[in-house]
Structure formats: structure tokens, C-alpha cells
Amino acid sequence: MGEGEILSQQAREIEHSLRSQRAPELFPQDVASEFVLPDYDGRSLANVPATLAELLGVTLSEVASPLRDVYWRDLAQGVRRVVLVLLDA
């Protein structure tokens, strides 16, 4: 299995895990099946500030923990600058 296939499999597993976090009782039936609850335990935009700080060698207190290591730790070597563009819908 090539690296691209492994990454694709990981992406499918992550998507499946995220999509399994639902709360149908909170939403009207016509949208409940499409709405996915955020995962603030390492897989959310709320985890980005601490992740960027860690990339730059700083630990932030009183913020959400960094993203789970699997998403970024392999990219963390030698980081000197970070450009962040967030789009959330």
C-alpha cells in the first residue's frame, strides 16, 4: 500500500469517526442526519491555537489542547513561521 493510499485510508477513518458523533435529539429530523458535533478533544478548530504554539516551541495554558499528534507531529520539525488561514462553515 502506497503512502497516498495509507493517507486516504486514514482520512476515511477520521471522517467516519467524526461523522459518528451525532445528537439527533438536538436537531429537527430533516437536518439531524447531516449535523456532526464538534470533537473538542483534539479534532477541532478550538485545538488549532495550541497546535500552532507547539509548532513554534511554546506551550499555551488555559486554551484547548493541541490537535491530536497524528495530524501534525510529522510536520513539526524545523518550523520557523506559520501562516494560518481558517475557513469554517
PDB file of N, CA, C and O in Angstrom:
ATOM      1  N   MET A   1       0.850  -1.167   0.000  1.00  0.00           N
ATOM      2  CA  MET A   1       0.000   0.000   0.000  1.00  0.00           C
ATOM      3  C   MET A   1       0.903   1.239   0.000  1.00  0.00           C
ATOM      4  O   MET A   1       1.788   1.359   0.847  1.00  0.00           O
ATOM      5  N   GLY A   2       0.684   2.160  -0.945  1.00  0.00           N
ATOM      6  CA  GLY A   2       1.486   3.368  -1.043  1.00  0.00           C
ATOM      7  C   GLY A   2       1.099   4.400  -0.001  1.00  0.00           C
ATOM      8  O   GLY A   2       0.069   4.281   0.662  1.00  0.00           O
ATOM      9  N   GLU A   3       1.957   5.432   0.135  1.00  0.00           N
ATOM     10  CA  GLU A   3       1.701   6.469   1.138  1.00  0.00           C
ATOM     11  C   GLU A   3       0.373   7.178   0.893  1.00  0.00           C
ATOM     12  O   GLU A   3      -0.363   7.465   1.837  1.00  0.00           O
ATOM     13  N   GLY A   4       0.062   7.462  -0.377  1.00  0.00           N
ATOM     14  CA  GLY A   4      -1.204   8.117  -0.696  1.00  0.00           C
ATOM     15  C   GLY A   4      -2.398   7.278  -0.293  1.00  0.00           C
ATOM     16  O   GLY A   4      -3.398   7.801   0.197  1.00  0.00           O
ATOM     17  N   GLU A   5      -2.293   5.970  -0.501  1.00  0.00           N
ATOM     18  CA  GLU A   5      -3.385   5.074  -0.111  1.00  0.00           C
ATOM     19  C   GLU A   5      -3.539   5.006   1.406  1.00  0.00           C
ATOM     20  O   GLU A   5      -4.654   4.941   1.922  1.00  0.00           O
ATOM     21  N   ILE A   6      -2.407   5.021   2.116  1.00  0.00           N
ATOM     22  CA  ILE A   6      -2.454   4.994   3.579  1.00  0.00           C
ATOM     23  C   ILE A   6      -3.106   6.266   4.098  1.00  0.00           C
ATOM     24  O   ILE A   6      -3.953   6.215   4.989  1.00  0.00           O
ATOM     25  N   LEU A   7      -2.709   7.414   3.538  1.00  0.00           N
ATOM     26  CA  LEU A   7      -3.302   8.685   3.953  1.00  0.00           C
ATOM     27  C   LEU A   7      -4.788   8.722   3.636  1.00  0.00           C
ATOM     28  O   LEU A   7      -5.581   9.227   4.430  1.00  0.00           O
ATOM     29  N   SER A   8      -5.172   8.188   2.477  1.00  0.00           N
ATOM     30  CA  SER A   8      -6.588   8.148   2.118  1.00  0.00           C
ATOM     31  C   SER A   8      -7.371   7.284   3.094  1.00  0.00           C
ATOM     32  O   SER A   8      -8.482   7.640   3.487  1.00  0.00           O
ATOM     33  N   GLN A   9      -6.804   6.161   3.483  1.00  0.00           N
ATOM     34  CA  GLN A   9      -7.458   5.286   4.456  1.00  0.00           C
ATOM     35  C   GLN A   9      -7.589   5.995   5.797  1.00  0.00           C
ATOM     36  O   GLN A   9      -8.639   5.925   6.437  1.00  0.00           O
ATOM     37  N   GLN A  10      -6.529   6.677   6.226  1.00  0.00           N
ATOM     38  CA  GLN A  10      -6.590   7.418   7.485  1.00  0.00           C
ATOM     39  C   GLN A  10      -7.664   8.501   7.417  1.00  0.00           C
ATOM     40  O   GLN A  10      -8.413   8.696   8.374  1.00  0.00           O
ATOM     41  N   ALA A  11      -7.738   9.198   6.299  1.00  0.00           N
ATOM     42  CA  ALA A  11      -8.749  10.250   6.129  1.00  0.00           C
ATOM     43  C   ALA A  11     -10.150   9.659   6.218  1.00  0.00           C
ATOM     44  O   ALA A  11     -11.029  10.247   6.848  1.00  0.00           O
ATOM     45  N   ARG A  12     -10.367   8.502   5.595  1.00  0.00           N
ATOM     46  CA  ARG A  12     -11.681   7.853   5.666  1.00  0.00           C
ATOM     47  C   ARG A  12     -12.024   7.467   7.106  1.00  0.00           C
ATOM     48  O   ARG A  12     -13.161   7.637   7.548  1.00  0.00           O
ATOM     49  N   GLU A  13     -11.034   6.947   7.831  1.00  0.00           N
ATOM     50  CA  GLU A  13     -11.269   6.556   9.221  1.00  0.00           C
ATOM     51  C   GLU A  13     -11.588   7.770  10.092  1.00  0.00           C
ATOM     52  O   GLU A  13     -12.474   7.712  10.945  1.00  0.00           O
ATOM     53  N   ILE A  14     -10.870   8.857   9.876  1.00  0.00           N
ATOM     54  CA  ILE A  14     -11.124  10.086  10.637  1.00  0.00           C
ATOM     55  C   ILE A  14     -12.520  10.611  10.327  1.00  0.00           C
ATOM     56  O   ILE A  14     -13.272  10.968  11.234  1.00  0.00           O
ATOM     57  N   GLU A  15     -12.862  10.655   9.046  1.00  0.00           N
ATOM     58  CA  GLU A  15     -14.189  11.147   8.663  1.00  0.00           C
ATOM     59  C   GLU A  15     -15.284  10.281   9.280  1.00  0.00           C
ATOM     60  O   GLU A  15     -16.268  10.799   9.806  1.00  0.00           O
ATOM     61  N   HIS A  16     -15.111   8.970   9.214  1.00  0.00           N
ATOM     62  CA  HIS A  16     -16.110   8.063   9.800  1.00  0.00           C
ATOM     63  C   HIS A  16     -16.262   8.326  11.301  1.00  0.00           C
ATOM     64  O   HIS A  16     -17.376   8.384  11.822  1.00  0.00           O
ATOM     65  N   SER A  17     -15.140   8.480  11.978  1.00  0.00           N
ATOM     66  CA  SER A  17     -15.175   8.733  13.415  1.00  0.00           C
ATOM     67  C   SER A  17     -15.878  10.048  13.731  1.00  0.00           C
ATOM     68  O   SER A  17     -16.700  10.108  14.646  1.00  0.00           O
ATOM     69  N   LEU A  18     -15.561  11.095  12.983  1.00  0.00           N
ATOM     70  CA  LEU A  18     -16.198  12.393  13.206  1.00  0.00           C
ATOM     71  C   LEU A  18     -17.693  12.338  12.915  1.00  0.00           C
ATOM     72  O   LEU A  18     -18.500  12.885  13.667  1.00  0.00           O
ATOM     73  N   ARG A  19     -18.056  11.676  11.820  1.00  0.00           N
ATOM     74  CA  ARG A  19     -19.472  11.608  11.443  1.00  0.00           C
ATOM     75  C   ARG A  19     -20.299  10.753  12.398  1.00  0.00           C
ATOM     76  O   ARG A  19     -21.527  10.848  12.411  1.00  0.00           O
ATOM     77  N   SER A  20     -19.646   9.932  13.184  1.00  0.00           N
ATOM     78  CA  SER A  20     -20.387   9.101  14.135  1.00  0.00           C
ATOM     79  C   SER A  20     -20.798   9.890  15.381  1.00  0.00           C
ATOM     80  O   SER A  20     -21.576   9.397  16.198  1.00  0.00           O
ATOM     81  N   GLN A  21     -20.288  11.089  15.526  1.00  0.00           N
ATOM     82  CA  GLN A  21     -20.629  11.928  16.684  1.00  0.00           C
ATOM     83  C   GLN A  21     -21.844  12.781  16.352  1.00  0.00           C
ATOM     84  O   GLN A  21     -21.726  13.879  15.808  1.00  0.00           O
ATOM     85  N   ARG A  22     -22.972  12.269  16.680  1.00  0.00           N
ATOM     86  CA  ARG A  22     -24.227  12.948  16.348  1.00  0.00           C
ATOM     87  C   ARG A  22     -25.108  13.054  17.584  1.00  0.00           C
ATOM     88  O   ARG A  22     -24.944  12.321  18.559  1.00  0.00           O
ATOM     89  N   ALA A  23     -26.026  13.969  17.514  1.00  0.00           N
ATOM     90  CA  ALA A  23     -27.015  14.128  18.583  1.00  0.00           C
ATOM     91  C   ALA A  23     -28.355  14.420  17.931  1.00  0.00           C
ATOM     92  O   ALA A  23     -28.822  15.558  17.967  1.00  0.00           O
ATOM     93  N   PRO A  24     -28.983  13.407  17.334  1.00  0.00           N
ATOM     94  CA  PRO A  24     -30.212  13.627  16.577  1.00  0.00           C
ATOM     95  C   PRO A  24     -31.338  14.235  17.401  1.00  0.00           C
ATOM     96  O   PRO A  24     -32.229  14.883  16.852  1.00  0.00           O
ATOM     97  N   GLU A  25     -31.304  14.032  18.712  1.00  0.00           N
ATOM     98  CA  GLU A  25     -32.368  14.592  19.543  1.00  0.00           C
ATOM     99  C   GLU A  25     -32.279  16.116  19.668  1.00  0.00           C
ATOM    100  O   GLU A  25     -33.230  16.755  20.117  1.00  0.00           O
ATOM    101  N   LEU A  26     -31.148  16.700  19.275  1.00  0.00           N
ATOM    102  CA  LEU A  26     -30.966  18.151  19.393  1.00  0.00           C
ATOM    103  C   LEU A  26     -31.461  18.936  18.183  1.00  0.00           C
ATOM    104  O   LEU A  26     -31.634  20.152  18.264  1.00  0.00           O
ATOM    105  N   PHE A  27     -31.690  18.255  17.065  1.00  0.00           N
ATOM    106  CA  PHE A  27     -31.978  18.958  15.824  1.00  0.00           C
ATOM    107  C   PHE A  27     -33.231  18.410  15.155  1.00  0.00           C
ATOM    108  O   PHE A  27     -33.615  17.263  15.385  1.00  0.00           O
ATOM    109  N   PRO A  28     -33.866  19.231  14.328  1.00  0.00           N
ATOM    110  CA  PRO A  28     -35.015  18.731  13.573  1.00  0.00           C
ATOM    111  C   PRO A  28     -34.599  17.533  12.722  1.00  0.00           C
ATOM    112  O   PRO A  28     -33.453  17.446  12.280  1.00  0.00           O
ATOM    113  N   GLN A  29     -35.509  16.638  12.501  1.00  0.00           N
ATOM    114  CA  GLN A  29     -35.202  15.392  11.800  1.00  0.00           C
ATOM    115  C   GLN A  29     -34.608  15.621  10.414  1.00  0.00           C
ATOM    116  O   GLN A  29     -33.759  14.845   9.975  1.00  0.00           O
ATOM    117  N   ASP A  30     -35.040  16.677   9.714  1.00  0.00           N
ATOM    118  CA  ASP A  30     -34.546  16.893   8.351  1.00  0.00           C
ATOM    119  C   ASP A  30     -33.076  17.307   8.303  1.00  0.00           C
ATOM    120  O   ASP A  30     -32.451  17.171   7.252  1.00  0.00           O
ATOM    121  N   VAL A  31     -32.501  17.808   9.400  1.00  0.00           N
ATOM    122  CA  VAL A  31     -31.084  18.177   9.398  1.00  0.00           C
ATOM    123  C   VAL A  31     -30.243  17.313  10.335  1.00  0.00           C
ATOM    124  O   VAL A  31     -29.015  17.323  10.242  1.00  0.00           O
ATOM    125  N   ALA A  32     -30.867  16.585  11.213  1.00  0.00           N
ATOM    126  CA  ALA A  32     -30.133  15.814  12.219  1.00  0.00           C
ATOM    127  C   ALA A  32     -29.142  14.838  11.604  1.00  0.00           C
ATOM    128  O   ALA A  32     -28.053  14.649  12.145  1.00  0.00           O
ATOM    129  N   SER A  33     -29.492  14.220  10.492  1.00  0.00           N
ATOM    130  CA  SER A  33     -28.599  13.226   9.892  1.00  0.00           C
ATOM    131  C   SER A  33     -27.356  13.852   9.278  1.00  0.00           C
ATOM    132  O   SER A  33     -26.366  13.153   9.061  1.00  0.00           O
ATOM    133  N   GLU A  34     -27.380  15.142   8.993  1.00  0.00           N
ATOM    134  CA  GLU A  34     -26.236  15.820   8.385  1.00  0.00           C
ATOM    135  C   GLU A  34     -25.370  16.568   9.391  1.00  0.00           C
ATOM    136  O   GLU A  34     -24.213  16.871   9.100  1.00  0.00           O
ATOM    137  N   PHE A  35     -25.907  16.868  10.563  1.00  0.00           N
ATOM    138  CA  PHE A  35     -25.178  17.668  11.534  1.00  0.00           C
ATOM    139  C   PHE A  35     -24.233  16.792  12.336  1.00  0.00           C
ATOM    140  O   PHE A  35     -24.641  15.768  12.883  1.00  0.00           O
ATOM    141  N   VAL A  36     -22.972  17.195  12.405  1.00  0.00           N
ATOM    142  CA  VAL A  36     -21.953  16.465  13.147  1.00  0.00           C
ATOM    143  C   VAL A  36     -21.486  17.347  14.301  1.00  0.00           C
ATOM    144  O   VAL A  36     -21.153  18.515  14.099  1.00  0.00           O
ATOM    145  N   LEU A  37     -21.462  16.799  15.485  1.00  0.00           N
ATOM    146  CA  LEU A  37     -20.996  17.554  16.642  1.00  0.00           C
ATOM    147  C   LEU A  37     -19.484  17.751  16.584  1.00  0.00           C
ATOM    148  O   LEU A  37     -18.768  16.863  16.122  1.00  0.00           O
ATOM    149  N   PRO A  38     -18.995  18.881  17.035  1.00  0.00           N
ATOM    150  CA  PRO A  38     -17.545  19.102  17.069  1.00  0.00           C
ATOM    151  C   PRO A  38     -16.879  18.149  18.062  1.00  0.00           C
ATOM    152  O   PRO A  38     -17.487  17.735  19.050  1.00  0.00           O
ATOM    153  N   ASP A  39     -15.642  17.817  17.786  1.00  0.00           N
ATOM    154  CA  ASP A  39     -14.849  16.983  18.686  1.00  0.00           C
ATOM    155  C   ASP A  39     -13.758  17.869  19.277  1.00  0.00           C
ATOM    156  O   ASP A  39     -12.693  18.031  18.681  1.00  0.00           O
ATOM    157  N   TYR A  40     -14.023  18.434  20.436  1.00  0.00           N
ATOM    158  CA  TYR A  40     -13.083  19.368  21.052  1.00  0.00           C
ATOM    159  C   TYR A  40     -11.913  18.668  21.731  1.00  0.00           C
ATOM    160  O   TYR A  40     -11.048  19.326  22.311  1.00  0.00           O
ATOM    161  N   ASP A  41     -11.879  17.364  21.666  1.00  0.00           N
ATOM    162  CA  ASP A  41     -10.797  16.605  22.290  1.00  0.00           C
ATOM    163  C   ASP A  41      -9.711  16.281  21.266  1.00  0.00           C
ATOM    164  O   ASP A  41      -9.322  15.124  21.111  1.00  0.00           O
ATOM    165  N   GLY A  42      -9.226  17.301  20.573  1.00  0.00           N
ATOM    166  CA  GLY A  42      -8.095  17.111  19.675  1.00  0.00           C
ATOM    167  C   GLY A  42      -8.417  17.081  18.203  1.00  0.00           C
ATOM    168  O   GLY A  42      -7.527  16.818  17.394  1.00  0.00           O
ATOM    169  N   ARG A  43      -9.676  17.344  17.815  1.00  0.00           N
ATOM    170  CA  ARG A  43     -10.021  17.337  16.389  1.00  0.00           C
ATOM    171  C   ARG A  43     -10.984  18.481  16.075  1.00  0.00           C
ATOM    172  O   ARG A  43     -12.058  18.268  15.513  1.00  0.00           O
ATOM    173  N   SER A  44     -10.580  19.697  16.447  1.00  0.00           N
ATOM    174  CA  SER A  44     -11.462  20.842  16.279  1.00  0.00           C
ATOM    175  C   SER A  44     -10.641  22.101  16.014  1.00  0.00           C
ATOM    176  O   SER A  44      -9.448  22.154  16.315  1.00  0.00           O
ATOM    177  N   LEU A  45     -11.291  23.101  15.450  1.00  0.00           N
ATOM    178  CA  LEU A  45     -10.627  24.397  15.279  1.00  0.00           C
ATOM    179  C   LEU A  45     -10.191  24.971  16.620  1.00  0.00           C
ATOM    180  O   LEU A  45      -9.230  25.736  16.687  1.00  0.00           O
ATOM    181  N   ALA A  46     -10.888  24.608  17.679  1.00  0.00           N
ATOM    182  CA  ALA A  46     -10.513  25.084  19.013  1.00  0.00           C
ATOM    183  C   ALA A  46      -9.128  24.594  19.420  1.00  0.00           C
ATOM    184  O   ALA A  46      -8.499  25.181  20.301  1.00  0.00           O
ATOM    185  N   ASN A  47      -8.649  23.528  18.789  1.00  0.00           N
ATOM    186  CA  ASN A  47      -7.345  22.964  19.110  1.00  0.00           C
ATOM    187  C   ASN A  47      -6.208  23.569  18.290  1.00  0.00           C
ATOM    188  O   ASN A  47      -5.041  23.262  18.535  1.00  0.00           O
ATOM    189  N   VAL A  48      -6.529  24.408  17.339  1.00  0.00           N
ATOM    190  CA  VAL A  48      -5.508  24.972  16.447  1.00  0.00           C
ATOM    191  C   VAL A  48      -4.547  25.924  17.165  1.00  0.00           C
ATOM    192  O   VAL A  48      -3.341  25.801  16.951  1.00  0.00           O
ATOM    193  N   PRO A  49      -5.001  26.865  18.003  1.00  0.00           N
ATOM    194  CA  PRO A  49      -4.039  27.774  18.640  1.00  0.00           C
ATOM    195  C   PRO A  49      -2.934  27.051  19.418  1.00  0.00           C
ATOM    196  O   PRO A  49      -1.762  27.400  19.283  1.00  0.00           O
ATOM    197  N   ALA A  50      -3.285  26.071  20.212  1.00  0.00           N
ATOM    198  CA  ALA A  50      -2.281  25.334  20.976  1.00  0.00           C
ATOM    199  C   ALA A  50      -1.358  24.539  20.059  1.00  0.00           C
ATOM    200  O   ALA A  50      -0.177  24.368  20.363  1.00  0.00           O
ATOM    201  N   THR A  51      -1.885  24.058  18.950  1.00  0.00           N
ATOM    202  CA  THR A  51      -1.063  23.324  17.992  1.00  0.00           C
ATOM    203  C   THR A  51      -0.024  24.240  17.369  1.00  0.00           C
ATOM    204  O   THR A  51       1.152  23.884  17.289  1.00  0.00           O
ATOM    205  N   LEU A  52      -0.449  25.411  16.929  1.00  0.00           N
ATOM    206  CA  LEU A  52       0.488  26.365  16.335  1.00  0.00           C
ATOM    207  C   LEU A  52       1.544  26.788  17.347  1.00  0.00           C
ATOM    208  O   LEU A  52       2.719  26.921  17.003  1.00  0.00           O
ATOM    209  N   ALA A  53       1.139  26.997  18.572  1.00  0.00           N
ATOM    210  CA  ALA A  53       2.102  27.354  19.613  1.00  0.00           C
ATOM    211  C   ALA A  53       3.133  26.244  19.793  1.00  0.00           C
ATOM    212  O   ALA A  53       4.329  26.517  19.899  1.00  0.00           O
ATOM    213  N   GLU A  54       2.677  25.003  19.828  1.00  0.00           N
ATOM    214  CA  GLU A  54       3.605  23.878  19.981  1.00  0.00           C
ATOM    215  C   GLU A  54       4.560  23.774  18.797  1.00  0.00           C
ATOM    216  O   GLU A  54       5.736  23.457  18.971  1.00  0.00           O
ATOM    217  N   LEU A  55       4.054  24.041  17.589  1.00  0.00           N
ATOM    218  CA  LEU A  55       4.926  24.030  16.411  1.00  0.00           C
ATOM    219  C   LEU A  55       6.069  25.026  16.567  1.00  0.00           C
ATOM    220  O   LEU A  55       7.177  24.801  16.080  1.00  0.00           O
ATOM    221  N   LEU A  56       5.786  26.121  17.250  1.00  0.00           N
ATOM    222  CA  LEU A  56       6.782  27.170  17.450  1.00  0.00           C
ATOM    223  C   LEU A  56       7.511  27.037  18.785  1.00  0.00           C
ATOM    224  O   LEU A  56       8.264  27.928  19.176  1.00  0.00           O
ATOM    225  N   GLY A  57       7.287  25.928  19.481  1.00  0.00           N
ATOM    226  CA  GLY A  57       8.010  25.654  20.711  1.00  0.00           C
ATOM    227  C   GLY A  57       7.466  26.327  21.951  1.00  0.00           C
ATOM    228  O   GLY A  57       8.193  26.500  22.929  1.00  0.00           O
ATOM    229  N   VAL A  58       6.209  26.709  21.929  1.00  0.00           N
ATOM    230  CA  VAL A  58       5.583  27.387  23.062  1.00  0.00           C
ATOM    231  C   VAL A  58       4.409  26.537  23.549  1.00  0.00           C
ATOM    232  O   VAL A  58       3.712  25.916  22.747  1.00  0.00           O
ATOM    233  N   THR A  59       4.196  26.514  24.844  1.00  0.00           N
ATOM    234  CA  THR A  59       3.031  25.837  25.400  1.00  0.00           C
ATOM    235  C   THR A  59       2.076  26.888  25.940  1.00  0.00           C
ATOM    236  O   THR A  59       2.466  27.729  26.750  1.00  0.00           O
ATOM    237  N   LEU A  60       0.843  26.845  25.499  1.00  0.00           N
ATOM    238  CA  LEU A  60      -0.178  27.783  25.965  1.00  0.00           C
ATOM    239  C   LEU A  60      -0.955  27.158  27.111  1.00  0.00           C
ATOM    240  O   LEU A  60      -1.239  25.960  27.102  1.00  0.00           O
ATOM    241  N   SER A  61      -1.292  27.966  28.083  1.00  0.00           N
ATOM    242  CA  SER A  61      -2.144  27.474  29.166  1.00  0.00           C
ATOM    243  C   SER A  61      -3.531  28.074  28.999  1.00  0.00           C
ATOM    244  O   SER A  61      -3.706  29.109  28.356  1.00  0.00           O
ATOM    245  N   GLU A  62      -4.489  27.419  29.578  1.00  0.00           N
ATOM    246  CA  GLU A  62      -5.875  27.882  29.575  1.00  0.00           C
ATOM    247  C   GLU A  62      -6.493  27.985  28.181  1.00  0.00           C
ATOM    248  O   GLU A  62      -7.353  28.832  27.941  1.00  0.00           O
ATOM    249  N   VAL A  63      -6.062  27.136  27.278  1.00  0.00           N
ATOM    250  CA  VAL A  63      -6.693  27.003  25.965  1.00  0.00           C
ATOM    251  C   VAL A  63      -6.919  25.519  25.728  1.00  0.00           C
ATOM    252  O   VAL A  63      -6.398  24.683  26.467  1.00  0.00           O
ATOM    253  N   ALA A  64      -7.681  25.193  24.716  1.00  0.00           N
ATOM    254  CA  ALA A  64      -7.895  23.784  24.372  1.00  0.00           C
ATOM    255  C   ALA A  64      -6.553  23.136  24.035  1.00  0.00           C
ATOM    256  O   ALA A  64      -5.631  23.808  23.574  1.00  0.00           O
ATOM    257  N   SER A  65      -6.454  21.858  24.263  1.00  0.00           N
ATOM    258  CA  SER A  65      -5.225  21.122  23.967  1.00  0.00           C
ATOM    259  C   SER A  65      -4.928  21.159  22.469  1.00  0.00           C
ATOM    260  O   SER A  65      -5.816  21.469  21.675  1.00  0.00           O
ATOM    261  N   PRO A  66      -3.688  20.845  22.071  1.00  0.00           N
ATOM    262  CA  PRO A  66      -3.363  20.805  20.639  1.00  0.00           C
ATOM    263  C   PRO A  66      -4.152  19.711  19.913  1.00  0.00           C
ATOM    264  O   PRO A  66      -4.717  18.809  20.532  1.00  0.00           O
ATOM    265  N   LEU A  67      -4.172  19.819  18.601  1.00  0.00           N
ATOM    266  CA  LEU A  67      -4.732  18.748  17.781  1.00  0.00           C
ATOM    267  C   LEU A  67      -4.012  17.450  18.110  1.00  0.00           C
ATOM    268  O   LEU A  67      -2.877  17.471  18.586  1.00  0.00           O
ATOM    269  N   ARG A  68      -4.647  16.353  17.867  1.00  0.00           N
ATOM    270  CA  ARG A  68      -4.005  15.060  18.109  1.00  0.00           C
ATOM    271  C   ARG A  68      -2.718  14.968  17.289  1.00  0.00           C
ATOM    272  O   ARG A  68      -2.664  15.414  16.143  1.00  0.00           O
ATOM    273  N   ASP A  69      -1.696  14.390  17.888  1.00  0.00           N
ATOM    274  CA  ASP A  69      -0.372  14.305  17.266  1.00  0.00           C
ATOM    275  C   ASP A  69      -0.384  13.738  15.856  1.00  0.00           C
ATOM    276  O   ASP A  69       0.378  14.186  14.999  1.00  0.00           O
ATOM    277  N   VAL A  70      -1.230  12.770  15.614  1.00  0.00           N
ATOM    278  CA  VAL A  70      -1.244  12.100  14.317  1.00  0.00           C
ATOM    279  C   VAL A  70      -1.460  13.080  13.165  1.00  0.00           C
ATOM    280  O   VAL A  70      -1.039  12.810  12.041  1.00  0.00           O
ATOM    281  N   TYR A  71      -2.109  14.213  13.430  1.00  0.00           N
ATOM    282  CA  TYR A  71      -2.419  15.165  12.374  1.00  0.00           C
ATOM    283  C   TYR A  71      -1.269  16.100  12.034  1.00  0.00           C
ATOM    284  O   TYR A  71      -1.243  16.668  10.942  1.00  0.00           O
ATOM    285  N   TRP A  72      -0.321  16.269  12.945  1.00  0.00           N
ATOM    286  CA  TRP A  72       0.672  17.308  12.690  1.00  0.00           C
ATOM    287  C   TRP A  72       2.091  17.004  13.154  1.00  0.00           C
ATOM    288  O   TRP A  72       3.021  17.664  12.692  1.00  0.00           O
ATOM    289  N   ARG A  73       2.298  16.065  14.020  1.00  0.00           N
ATOM    290  CA  ARG A  73       3.619  15.854  14.621  1.00  0.00           C
ATOM    291  C   ARG A  73       4.697  15.569  13.570  1.00  0.00           C
ATOM    292  O   ARG A  73       5.833  16.015  13.733  1.00  0.00           O
ATOM    293  N   ASP A  74       4.377  14.845  12.506  1.00  0.00           N
ATOM    294  CA  ASP A  74       5.366  14.553  11.460  1.00  0.00           C
ATOM    295  C   ASP A  74       5.795  15.804  10.703  1.00  0.00           C
ATOM    296  O   ASP A  74       6.841  15.801  10.053  1.00  0.00           O
ATOM    297  N   LEU A  75       5.015  16.863  10.776  1.00  0.00           N
ATOM    298  CA  LEU A  75       5.315  18.110  10.067  1.00  0.00           C
ATOM    299  C   LEU A  75       6.004  19.132  10.962  1.00  0.00           C
ATOM    300  O   LEU A  75       6.299  20.237  10.507  1.00  0.00           O
ATOM    301  N   ALA A  76       6.264  18.799  12.204  1.00  0.00           N
ATOM    302  CA  ALA A  76       6.681  19.780  13.202  1.00  0.00           C
ATOM    303  C   ALA A  76       8.166  20.123  13.195  1.00  0.00           C
ATOM    304  O   ALA A  76       8.568  21.088  13.846  1.00  0.00           O
ATOM    305  N   GLN A  77       8.976  19.379  12.495  1.00  0.00           N
ATOM    306  CA  GLN A  77      10.413  19.618  12.537  1.00  0.00           C
ATOM    307  C   GLN A  77      10.811  20.862  11.755  1.00  0.00           C
ATOM    308  O   GLN A  77      10.417  21.030  10.600  1.00  0.00           O
ATOM    309  N   GLY A  78      11.590  21.730  12.383  1.00  0.00           N
ATOM    310  CA  GLY A  78      12.168  22.877  11.693  1.00  0.00           C
ATOM    311  C   GLY A  78      11.212  24.010  11.365  1.00  0.00           C
ATOM    312  O   GLY A  78      11.527  24.841  10.514  1.00  0.00           O
ATOM    313  N   VAL A  79      10.070  24.072  12.002  1.00  0.00           N
ATOM    314  CA  VAL A  79       9.100  25.137  11.718  1.00  0.00           C
ATOM    315  C   VAL A  79       9.627  26.453  12.288  1.00  0.00           C
ATOM    316  O   VAL A  79       9.992  26.532  13.461  1.00  0.00           O
ATOM    317  N   ARG A  80       9.661  27.484  11.444  1.00  0.00           N
ATOM    318  CA  ARG A  80      10.090  28.817  11.888  1.00  0.00           C
ATOM    319  C   ARG A  80       8.972  29.842  11.766  1.00  0.00           C
ATOM    320  O   ARG A  80       8.922  30.809  12.526  1.00  0.00           O
ATOM    321  N   ARG A  81       8.083  29.628  10.816  1.00  0.00           N
ATOM    322  CA  ARG A  81       6.967  30.552  10.603  1.00  0.00           C
ATOM    323  C   ARG A  81       5.704  29.740  10.342  1.00  0.00           C
ATOM    324  O   ARG A  81       5.749  28.626   9.821  1.00  0.00           O
ATOM    325  N   VAL A  82       4.598  30.325  10.715  1.00  0.00           N
ATOM    326  CA  VAL A  82       3.309  29.683  10.477  1.00  0.00           C
ATOM    327  C   VAL A  82       2.373  30.717   9.878  1.00  0.00           C
ATOM    328  O   VAL A  82       2.245  31.826  10.396  1.00  0.00           O
ATOM    329  N   VAL A  83       1.725  30.353   8.791  1.00  0.00           N
ATOM    330  CA  VAL A  83       0.677  31.179   8.200  1.00  0.00           C
ATOM    331  C   VAL A  83      -0.619  30.403   8.378  1.00  0.00           C
ATOM    332  O   VAL A  83      -0.719  29.245   7.974  1.00  0.00           O
ATOM    333  N   LEU A  84      -1.595  31.039   8.976  1.00  0.00           N
ATOM    334  CA  LEU A  84      -2.853  30.364   9.270  1.00  0.00           C
ATOM    335  C   LEU A  84      -3.996  31.044   8.538  1.00  0.00           C
ATOM    336  O   LEU A  84      -4.188  32.255   8.640  1.00  0.00           O
ATOM    337  N   VAL A  85      -4.747  30.249   7.803  1.00  0.00           N
ATOM    338  CA  VAL A  85      -5.972  30.714   7.159  1.00  0.00           C
ATOM    339  C   VAL A  85      -7.069  29.760   7.620  1.00  0.00           C
ATOM    340  O   VAL A  85      -7.001  28.562   7.345  1.00  0.00           O
ATOM    341  N   LEU A  86      -8.067  30.273   8.309  1.00  0.00           N
ATOM    342  CA  LEU A  86      -9.170  29.445   8.796  1.00  0.00           C
ATOM    343  C   LEU A  86     -10.435  29.754   8.023  1.00  0.00           C
ATOM    344  O   LEU A  86     -10.820  30.913   7.874  1.00  0.00           O
ATOM    345  N   LEU A  87     -11.071  28.718   7.539  1.00  0.00           N
ATOM    346  CA  LEU A  87     -12.382  28.828   6.905  1.00  0.00           C
ATOM    347  C   LEU A  87     -13.284  27.849   7.626  1.00  0.00           C
ATOM    348  O   LEU A  87     -12.999  26.653   7.677  1.00  0.00           O
ATOM    349  N   ASP A  88     -14.345  28.342   8.168  1.00  0.00           N
ATOM    350  CA  ASP A  88     -15.263  27.488   8.906  1.00  0.00           C
ATOM    351  C   ASP A  88     -16.662  27.743   8.377  1.00  0.00           C
ATOM    352  O   ASP A  88     -17.067  28.888   8.177  1.00  0.00           O
ATOM    353  N   ALA A  89     -17.390  26.669   8.155  1.00  0.00           N
ATOM    354  CA  ALA A  89     -18.744  26.832   7.625  1.00  0.00           C
ATOM    355  C   ALA A  89     -19.742  26.184   8.543  1.00  0.00           C
ATOM    356  O   ALA A  89     -20.942  26.214   8.270  1.00  0.00           O
TER     357      ALA A  89
END
